[in-house]
Amino acid sequence: MKYEVIKGCVIAGKTHRVGDTVDLEGRLAESLLGIGRIAPADESKTENRAVGVEGAEEKPKTRKRTTKAKPKAE
């Protein structure tokens, strides 16, 4: 089964960083799940994160600049 590394760790002698996907089975997977180093990988989550380029699903958000209040002259 595939798992996603959520905290950097060494698995079977190899260093894995956050976001890596590893294929593990058995007791090793159970123990790493138990201590919170890996989580089951969700392979179905793919999304288009492009904003403001060709093929983007939405337009970029624009911000309005707020005006500063002028101090009152007495």
C-alpha positions in Angstrom: 0.0 0.0 0.0 1.2 3.5 -0.7 1.8 6.0 2.1 2.7 9.7 2.2 5.5 10.9 4.5 4.2 13.6 6.8 7.4 14.0 8.9 10.9 13.5 7.6 12.3 10.1 8.6 14.5 7.2 7.6 12.6 4.1 6.3 14.6 0.9 5.6 17.9 2.8 5.5 16.7 5.5 3.1 15.9 9.2 4.0 12.4 10.4 3.1 11.2 14.0 3.2 7.8 15.4 3.7 5.5 14.8 0.7 7.4 11.7 -0.5 5.3 8.7 -1.4 6.5 5.3 -0.3 5.2 1.7 -0.8 5.2 -0.2 2.5 3.6 -3.3 3.9 3.2 -5.1 7.2 4.5 -4.2 10.7 6.8 -1.3 9.4 3.8 0.5 8.0 1.8 0.0 11.2 4.5 1.3 13.4 5.2 4.4 11.3 1.5 5.1 11.2 1.3 4.7 15.0 4.1 7.3 15.6 2.7 9.7 13.1 5.4 9.6 10.4 3.3 8.5 7.5 -0.4 8.7 6.4 -2.3 6.7 3.7 -1.7 8.3 0.3 -4.8 9.6 -1.4 -4.0 9.1 -5.1 -7.3 10.6 -6.3 -6.5 14.2 -5.3 -5.1 16.0 -8.3 -6.1 19.5 -8.9 -5.1 22.3 -11.2 -3.4 25.0 -9.0 -2.5 27.3 -11.9 -3.9 30.8 -11.5 -3.9 33.4 -14.2 -2.2 31.3 -16.9 -3.5 29.4 -19.9 -5.5 26.4 -18.8 -6.3 27.9 -15.4 -9.8 27.3 -14.1 -10.1 30.6 -12.4 -8.9 34.2 -12.8 -6.4 35.6 -10.3 -7.7 37.5 -7.4 -7.0 41.2 -7.3 -6.6 43.3 -4.2 -7.7 46.9 -3.8 -5.4 49.3 -2.0 -7.0 51.0 0.9 -6.5 54.7 1.3 -4.9 56.0 4.5 -6.9 58.4 6.6 -5.6 61.9 6.5 -5.0 63.5 9.9 -7.3 66.4 10.7 -5.8 69.8 10.9 -6.8 71.9 13.8 
